[in-house]
Amino acid sequence: MFIDSGRILGVLGKEPPLMTTREELKVDKARDEWKKLIAQGWRRTKPVWEDS
């Protein structure tokens, strides 16, 4: 799993964000991170690029 962080430049939506860091998590740490996000109320969504 990768965790990307970045900054919004200019007006939101007019320019792509600038990616500043990328952290790669191994499987066990990624599972722990997923459990923390779910506990904080995050939910899985459908990808916006998926044809449905």
Secondary structure, 3 states (H helix, E strand, C coil): CEEEEEECCCCECCECCEEEEEEECCHHHHHHHHHHHHHCCCCCCCCCCCCC
